[in-house]
Amino acid sequence: MTKNLEQVVTMVLNSFHDPHPRARWAAINAIGQLSTDLGPDLQNKYHHLVLPALASAMDDFNNPRAHAVSAVLNFSENCTPELLKPYLDGIVMDVLMSLQGSQLETDDPTTSYMLQVCFYFVIAFRIIQNFFVFIFYN
């Protein structure tokens, strides 16, 4: 798989722009899974393609944004601080901005909003935590 990784990444990232939301969801899911299974090779070679694509998916209100946030978390777990640092401000801002217009299904709108806030803050914290843990322990 690693010898064809460039073709796989290109194909998957192209699917981020598919008109059907299920295809976009599957592409985002694939990047999250590849980040876990093929890290850190994927992160080292393709961070300059993957992170901007995931940031774009988080900015697009027609995309499965929560899934993109999770894929960023998967990607960051195998990412060195040097690779993540140029994107960190934008990623955290995108994670927090993903709160706008997001909806979790509950009966109480206040509970729904609080769950969303907690979810996105936890993800932002985990991404930053991955960054600092790598710095201090490597």
N, C-alpha and C positions, 0 to 999 in steps of 0.2 A: 504494500500500500504506500509506503513512504517513497518509493521510486516514482510513483504516479501522483504524488501528493499535490503538485502544482495544478495538474489537470482537474483533480477532484475539487480542490479549493476554488478554482475558477468556475467550475460548473455549479457548485453549491452557491457561491456568492452571486452568480448571475440569476439564480432562482430567488434571490432576495427581492427582485423586481417583478416577479411573476404576478399577473393580474389576480390570481386566485389566492385568497388568504390561507388556505390549507397548504398550498405549495410553499408560500412564504414561511409558514409555521414549520413545515418539514425542513426547509433549508436552514432556518435558525436552529432547529433541534439538531440537525446534522453537524453544524459548526460546534455546538455545545458538546456533543458526543465526541467529535474528532478532537476537540481541545483536551478532553479527558483521556482518550485512548492513545492519541499520538503526541501528547505533550511530553517534553517541551520542544520537540522538533517543529511542530506546527507553529508554536508561538515564536520561536527563533527565526523561522524563515518567512512567515506570512503575517506577522503582527501589523505591518503597514497596510495590509489589505483587509484583514479580518476586523480589527478594532474600528476603523472608520465605517465599515459596512454595518457592524452591530450598532454603532452610535447613530447611524442613519435610520436603522430599524427602530431604535428607541424614540427618534424624533418624529416618525411617521405615525400619525394617529390611526391610520388604516391598517397598520401592521400589528401582529401579536407582540406588543411592546413588553409585557411582563416576561414573556419567554425570551426576548432579546436580552433583558436585564439578567436573567438566569444564565444565559449563554456567556455573557460578559464575565459573570462570576466564575463559571467553569474555565474560561480562557485565562483569567487572572491567577488561578490556582497553580498553573505551571509557567507563570511568566516572571522573568527576573525584573527587579526594580528598574534597571536600565531600559528595558523594553516598555515597561508600563508607564514610567514617569512622564513622558511627553503627552500621554493620553489621559492621565489620571484626573486632572481638573475637569476636562470635558466629559469624561465618563461619569464622574460623580455628579456633575451638574445634570447630565442627561438622565441619570437614575432618579434624581430628585424631581426633575421636570416631568418625568413619566407619571408623576402623580396627577398632573393635569389631565382631566378627561378620562382617567382610568376608573374602572368600576369593578367592584367585587360584589357578588350577589348576596345580600343579606336583607332581612326584613326592615332593619333599622338603618336609615341613611347615615346616622352618626357613627354607628358601629362599623359600617362599611368603610367610611372615610378613615377611621382610626386604624382599621386593619390594613388599609392601603398604605398609610403613613408608616406604620410599623414595618411592613414588608419592604418598602423601598429604603428605609433607613437601615434596616438590617443588611440588605444587600450592599448598600454604599459602605457601611462599616466593614463588612467582610472583604470587600475589594481593597479598601485601605489597609485592613489588617494583613491581608496577604502580602501587600507591598512592604509593610514594616517588618513582618516576621521574616521575610526573605532577607532584608537588609541586616537584621540583628543576628540571625542564626546562620548566615552563610558568609 
